Amino acid sequence: MPDYDAIIIGGGLVGTAVAYGLARRGKKALVLDEGDIAYRASRGNFGLVWVQSKGFGVPEYQRWTRRSSEDWAMFSAELQKETGICSGHERPGGVTICLSEEEFSKRAQRMAQLHVEAGETNFQYEMLDHAGLKKLIPSIGPEVVGASFTPYDGHANPLYTLRALHAALIKHGGTYVPNIKVERIDAAPNSFCITAGGVTYAAPRLVLGAGLGNNPLGKLVGLNVPVRPSRGQIIVTERVQPVLPMPTLMIRQTVEGTLMIGESREDAGFDDTTSPEIMRTLAERAVKTFPFLRNTRIVRTWAALRVMAPDGLPIYEQSSEYPGAFVCTCHSGVTLAAAHALHYAGYVMEGALPAELARFSTQRFDAAHVSTAA
Amino acid sequence: MFQLLPDTTAQTLTVIVNGETVTVPHGFTAAAAMLLCGESATRTTALSGEGRAPYCMMGVCFECLMEINGEPNQQGCLVTVAEGMHINRQQGKREVRE
């Protein structure tokens, strides 16, 4: 007799969003969370709810991301109503700032491509020159050439979002068991027994939402999840009065006034420490973009590991060997949280992923052509 | 609330705390100078504007932020006083400047 309707492995933004999505549908959801020895991408996240850099050459990804960004306001309001915790979500639009003519023309090309690929879903954007951008964000420096703007972008506080998801999950009767590592999975179609911390839990559905842990876990249920760490480093400043009316890809200001500076990408294996070289590069670019940062104090820095598929896209799949076992993984746990809670959880219960998610199947890793899309 | 321990050997200097000239021992921190002046709220918070005062006095908690010689958001417990130093409450979020 199964104890739960679904077991979710992973208590970060992805796992908890799916678990909450199940719980809000009246399902009994259990989240098994490894604990703080895990590589906690959800604790190191930058916090963008971002559309304008996603899905070049993969319109499915652009649509899925945009759908989530459109659902975010409702999702955030629902979490606040359920838990009293405000995610800090705002959707004022966002810009990707270009510091040279070359960056600007490349950016313009990419945005035009996104617009064409969006087809009838109409991807709105604007390329702003220096003067145009200065009207939106007066604090830009003289070296800024321009920026791309879309109205779809926004940001949220990832930690409050995670806390709200956990609280909402518990409120809807979900169970959260932290600090245990999955020791064993006994799998049969639509029947899973998970042994963790010496206890065995059973459910007809299993969702792998364990970030980098999905790679080894997937092998136990016939899912090929070739995710690898991609290190990102973040600089955090003191709290200052509002200077950024909207997030940029690299810098955002939180409601508390803190400025966060990010956007680095490196292959550093599982090393999640910061490095002076990257910090310097980030700081130089940030100061060129916003000269006031020269006189703004840095209060902390950190690094975290993105959960990255070879082509940068999310991975959504149901095991053909063990139907009922799903994987849900991506490097945009904040952006896609709404889609995971409001939609993906439903697909898990129905026992089938829709055609719109076929592009994110693990089958793309079997084929010889692995493109770099995102 | 706070009183100096009797220490006749201590040399003193003067600082200006929230506009008032006060005499404090050498080696004092800006946070200690504020407290000695009887300030119960040495800053207001960035978000709600509530009053806050130094707490850990060892550079960890960031509760003692103050404006020192015109420089905002300084950790008062880590700054040693100097003759003529201006120490003011930090009022909410600082402004940015180029």
Interface residues (C-beta under 8 A of the other chain):
Chain A: S139 E238 R239 V240 Q241 P242 V243 V255 E256 G257 P291 F292 R294 N295 T296 R297 V299
Chain B: A46 L47 F62 N73 G92 K93 R94 E95 V96 R97 E98
